Amino acid sequence: MPRLLGVDIPNDKQIQISLTYLYGIGSHTARELCVKTQIDPTKKARDLDEDELSRLASLAERDYTVEGPLRRQIGQNIHRLREIKCYRGMRHRAGLPVRGQRTRTNARTRKGPRKTVAGKKGVKDLK
């Protein structure tokens, strides 16, 4: 497996697909990288030589924010929102959806598994 910016990228996939395994690189950016480094996007990752790998790594690190620095930058942005106690920061702190989604139903990804409330009476128990 070729190693690029500290991440093992898959051997058997095309390089334009393998590059998306790097945090911060999507399919569009991966195709851009291939064009700028003059590498065939349909070439398999295992067929790249050391020169091509080093060109890809240097270009990705120089022109784009990827992997560790990007994770750090996003973490700092969230920390800043939490510190100034703005609405978005409070939502991050509470573990609730940040971008205006509904929470009465759905939102299970952010809220976690359901917590059953004990002792709730049904309609039949009220008679």
C-alpha positions in Angstrom: 0.0 0.0 0.0 1.4 3.4 -0.9 1.7 5.8 2.0 0.8 9.4 1.4 0.9 12.1 4.2 0.8 9.4 6.9 -2.2 7.5 5.4 -2.1 4.1 3.6 -4.1 4.5 0.4 -5.7 1.4 -1.2 -3.6 -0.4 -3.8 -6.3 -1.8 -6.1 -8.2 1.4 -6.7 -7.6 4.2 -9.2 -5.5 7.0 -7.9 -8.3 9.5 -8.1 -10.4 7.3 -5.8 -7.5 6.4 -3.5 -6.7 10.0 -2.9 -10.1 10.5 -1.3 -9.0 8.4 1.6 -7.0 11.5 2.8 -8.9 13.7 5.2 -9.8 16.9 3.4 -9.6 15.6 -0.2 -12.7 14.8 -2.1 -13.2 13.5 -5.6 -13.0 17.0 -7.2 -9.7 17.8 -5.4 -8.3 14.4 -6.2 -8.9 14.9 -9.9 -7.3 18.4 -9.6 -4.2 16.9 -8.0 -3.9 14.3 -10.8 -4.1 17.0 -13.5 -1.6 19.3 -11.8 0.9 16.5 -11.2 0.3 15.1 -14.7 -0.6 11.6 -13.5 -3.3 9.5 -15.2 -6.3 9.5 -12.9 -7.3 6.0 -13.9 -3.9 4.6 -13.0 -3.9 2.1 -10.1 -2.3 3.3 -6.9 0.1 0.3 -6.8 1.5 1.4 -10.2 2.7 4.8 -9.0 6.5 5.2 -8.6 8.3 7.1 -5.8 8.6 10.2 -7.9 4.9 10.4 -8.6 4.0 9.8 -4.9 6.4 12.5 -3.8 4.9 15.0 -6.3 1.4 14.2 -5.1 2.4 14.5 -1.4 4.3 17.8 -1.9 1.5 19.4 -3.9 -1.3 18.3 -1.5 0.6 19.6 1.5 1.6 22.9 -0.2 -1.7 23.9 -1.9 -4.3 22.3 0.3 -5.0 22.0 4.0 -5.3 18.2 4.7 -5.0 15.6 7.4 -3.6 16.8 10.7 -3.5 20.6 10.1 -7.2 20.5 8.8 -8.3 18.5 11.8 -6.6 20.9 14.1 -8.1 23.9 12.4 -11.6 22.5 12.6 -11.1 21.7 16.3 -9.9 25.2 17.0 -12.9 26.7 15.2 -15.3 24.6 17.3 -13.3 25.5 20.5 -13.6 29.2 19.7 -17.4 28.9 19.2 -17.7 27.1 22.6 -15.5 29.8 24.3 -17.5 32.8 23.1 -20.7 30.9 24.0 -22.5 31.7 20.8 -25.6 29.6 19.8 -23.5 27.2 17.6 -21.0 26.8 20.4 -23.7 25.9 22.9 -25.2 23.3 20.5 -21.7 21.8 20.1 -21.3 21.7 23.9 -24.7 20.1 24.4 -24.1 17.5 21.6 -27.2 18.7 19.6 -27.5 19.4 15.9 -25.7 22.7 15.0 -27.2 23.7 11.7 -30.9 24.1 12.5 -32.2 20.6 12.1 -35.2 19.4 14.0 -34.7 17.5 17.3 -38.2 16.4 18.2 -37.8 13.5 15.9 -34.6 12.3 14.2 -31.2 13.8 15.4 -30.2 10.4 16.7 -26.7 10.7 15.4 -26.0 13.7 17.6 -28.2 12.8 20.6 -27.1 9.1 20.8 -29.4 6.2 21.5 -32.8 6.8 23.0 -33.0 7.1 26.8 -36.3 5.6 28.0 -38.3 7.6 30.5 -39.6 5.3 33.2 -43.1 5.6 34.8 -44.9 7.1 31.8 -48.6 6.3 31.9 -50.6 5.5 28.9 -54.3 6.5 28.1 -55.7 3.2 29.5 -54.1 3.8 33.0 -55.9 7.1 33.5 -59.4 5.5 34.0 
